[in-house]
Amino acid sequence: MKILLTGATGYIGSALAEHLAAAGHQVVALTRSAEPQPDRGWHAQLVGDTADPASLAGAVTPDIDGVIHLAPPSGDADVDTAVIEALATALRGTGRPFVYTSGVWVLGATGEAQEVGEEAPTDPIDIVGYRPRIEQRVLAEATEGVRAVVVRPGIVYGRGGGIPAILVERARKQGVPEYYGEEGVRWPTVHVDDLAELFVAAVERAEAGTLWHGVGEPATPVRDLARAAGRAAGVSAAPHAVPVEEAAEVFGPLFADALALDQSVSGAAARTGLGWRPGRPGVVAEIESGSY
Ligand SMILES: NC(=O)c1ccc[n+]([C@@H]2O[C@H](COP(=O)([O-])OP(=O)(O)OC[C@H]3O[C@@H](n4cnc5c(N)ncnc54)[C@H](OP(=O)(O)O)[C@@H]3O)[C@@H](O)[C@H]2O)c1
């Protein structure tokens, strides 16, 4: 398939572009910068900015077999809705896939219940406040003949990047590993290469109107991640819990709330429904002895 990919230069997008190419697909990368990136193995590059939906007009040409939208939200629901329209309209009536990237933060705190699945109601924290509406906007395209699909990744790790890299960097800088909020906070996580394989499965075969959690491990205690981050940083001190208010001074209040969010989220549906087989090392092992 020839696939238009937004966010192709980013953390997830770089890995995904490699996996798409390895699966025999051609990546047409939509980038903000016109600077050519010949080493990335893209089939083609288009320039566009999701903050300016008009710049996306014409990006989905008739030869595009599917779209994966990874570029982050703009912060403005109207702009993001216009982006969905700009990218999905040309796919109407074709049955071609449009895969939108959301995230598990739209579920909010999941409480003591067992791992929550895709059927759980959304209760977004402020940093992703309007994102459930964008998910619904995307899924509504299924009634217009688009194979509309939503993927909600957990906290992504691997290749030395993502939010865990922040924990390692903070441990190195502060000389003590940190985690944020309450002691029992847990994060659903996914290895970036496993997640890339889920996107490939979603664009190839997920049914119209479906939503999938991209989660390898449902609920890893963040204190364990912090301890692993300390080891990766060469710091032997025990992990230190930073109150959310203090974390807000470092990361801003919205991101601090997200770091302190306690979640337990199941990624079982994608295993049964799409045959997804996440098999990379778990997050603690990866931070301690992998790429960080
Ligand atoms: N990382 C995680 O743990 C995680 C978890 C759940 C969900 N997600 C979601 O996954 C998506 C990708 O995340 P990521 O971690 O890969 O992000 P990232 O590393 O920050 O990459 C963002 C990508 O989007 C592009 N981009 C940013 N603003 C753009 C704009 N206005 N127009 C066009 N392209 C733009 C960037 O291109 P430039 O080269 O131009 O900067 C870059 O390629 C996001 O929607 C994020 O919310 C991430």
The ligand as an SDF file (V2000), in Angstrom:
LIG
                    3D

 48 52  0  0  0  0  0  0  0  0999 V2000
    5.0220    9.0130   22.9190 N   0  0  0  0  0  0  0  0  0  0  0  0
    4.0410    8.4850   23.6560 C   0  0  0  0  0  0  0  0  0  0  0  0
    4.2760    7.8960   24.7380 O   0  0  0  0  0  0  0  0  0  0  0  0
    2.6150    8.5720   23.1700 C   0  0  0  0  0  0  0  0  0  0  0  0
    1.6290    7.8890   23.8880 C   0  0  0  0  0  0  0  0  0  0  0  0
    0.3080    7.9610   23.4460 C   0  0  0  0  0  0  0  0  0  0  0  0
   -0.0150    8.7020   22.3210 C   0  0  0  0  0  0  0  0  0  0  0  0
    0.9630    9.3590   21.6430 N   0  0  0  0  0  0  0  0  0  0  0  0
    0.5750   10.1200   20.4490 C   0  0  0  0  0  0  0  0  0  0  0  0
    1.3000    9.6200   19.3330 O   0  0  0  0  0  0  0  0  0  0  0  0
    1.5210   10.6770   18.4020 C   0  0  0  0  0  0  0  0  0  0  0  0
    2.9910   10.7460   18.0510 C   0  0  0  0  0  0  0  0  0  0  0  0
    3.7310   10.9040   19.2530 O   0  0  0  0  0  0  0  0  0  0  0  0
    5.3380   10.9490   19.2700 P   0  0  0  0  0  0  0  0  0  0  0  0
    5.7310   10.6230   20.6590 O   0  0  0  0  0  0  0  0  0  0  0  0
    5.9000   10.1670   18.1560 O   0  0  0  0  0  0  0  0  0  0  0  0
    5.5660   12.5140   19.0450 O   0  0  0  0  0  0  0  0  0  0  0  0
    6.8830   13.3000   18.5790 P   0  0  0  0  0  0  0  0  0  0  0  0
    8.1120   12.4830   18.7370 O   0  0  0  0  0  0  0  0  0  0  0  0
    6.8160   14.6250   19.2560 O   0  0  0  0  0  0  0  0  0  0  0  0
    6.6660   13.4980   17.0180 O   0  0  0  0  0  0  0  0  0  0  0  0
    5.6820   14.3520   16.5450 C   0  0  0  0  0  0  0  0  0  0  0  0
    5.6910   14.2790   15.0310 C   0  0  0  0  0  0  0  0  0  0  0  0
    4.6180   15.0980   14.5420 O   0  0  0  0  0  0  0  0  0  0  0  0
    5.1560   16.0810   13.6800 C   0  0  0  0  0  0  0  0  0  0  0  0
    4.4290   17.3230   13.8720 N   0  0  0  0  0  0  0  0  0  0  0  0
    4.3620   18.0720   15.0050 C   0  0  0  0  0  0  0  0  0  0  0  0
    3.5960   19.1600   14.7990 N   0  0  0  0  0  0  0  0  0  0  0  0
    3.1950   19.0860   13.5070 C   0  0  0  0  0  0  0  0  0  0  0  0
    2.3990   19.9280   12.7020 C   0  0  0  0  0  0  0  0  0  0  0  0
    1.8670   21.0670   13.1750 N   0  0  0  0  0  0  0  0  0  0  0  0
    2.1810   19.5720   11.4150 N   0  0  0  0  0  0  0  0  0  0  0  0
    2.7140   18.4240   10.9160 C   0  0  0  0  0  0  0  0  0  0  0  0
    3.4920   17.5860   11.6320 N   0  0  0  0  0  0  0  0  0  0  0  0
    3.7200   17.9280   12.9120 C   0  0  0  0  0  0  0  0  0  0  0  0
    6.6120   16.2290   14.0610 C   0  0  0  0  0  0  0  0  0  0  0  0
    7.2950   16.7010   12.9330 O   0  0  0  0  0  0  0  0  0  0  0  0
    8.4810   17.7830   12.9670 P   0  0  0  0  0  0  0  0  0  0  0  0
    9.6780   17.0060   12.4770 O   0  0  0  0  0  0  0  0  0  0  0  0
    8.0400   18.8000   11.9960 O   0  0  0  0  0  0  0  0  0  0  0  0
    8.6100   18.3010   14.3730 O   0  0  0  0  0  0  0  0  0  0  0  0
    6.9630   14.7890   14.3900 C   0  0  0  0  0  0  0  0  0  0  0  0
    7.1750   14.0620   13.1980 O   0  0  0  0  0  0  0  0  0  0  0  0
    0.9550   11.9400   19.0400 C   0  0  0  0  0  0  0  0  0  0  0  0
   -0.3410   12.1480   18.5480 O   0  0  0  0  0  0  0  0  0  0  0  0
    0.9230   11.5890   20.5200 C   0  0  0  0  0  0  0  0  0  0  0  0
   -0.0620   12.3090   21.2190 O   0  0  0  0  0  0  0  0  0  0  0  0
    2.2670    9.3140   22.0370 C   0  0  0  0  0  0  0  0  0  0  0  0
  1  2  1  0
  2  3  2  0
  2  4  1  0
  4  5  1  0
  4 48  2  0
  5  6  2  0
  6  7  1  0
  7  8  2  0
  8  9  1  0
  8 48  1  0
  9 10  1  0
  9 46  1  0
 10 11  1  0
 11 12  1  0
 11 44  1  0
 12 13  1  0
 13 14  1  0
 14 15  2  0
 14 16  1  0
 14 17  1  0
 17 18  1  0
 18 19  2  0
 18 20  1  0
 18 21  1  0
 21 22  1  0
 22 23  1  0
 23 24  1  0
 23 42  1  0
 24 25  1  0
 25 26  1  0
 25 36  1  0
 26 27  1  0
 26 35  1  0
 27 28  2  0
 28 29  1  0
 29 30  1  0
 29 35  2  0
 30 31  1  0
 30 32  2  0
 32 33  1  0
 33 34  2  0
 34 35  1  0
 36 37  1  0
 36 42  1  0
 37 38  1  0
 38 39  2  0
 38 40  1  0
 38 41  1  0
 42 43  1  0
 44 45  1  0
 44 46  1  0
 46 47  1  0
M  CHG  2   8   1  16  -1
M  END
$$$$
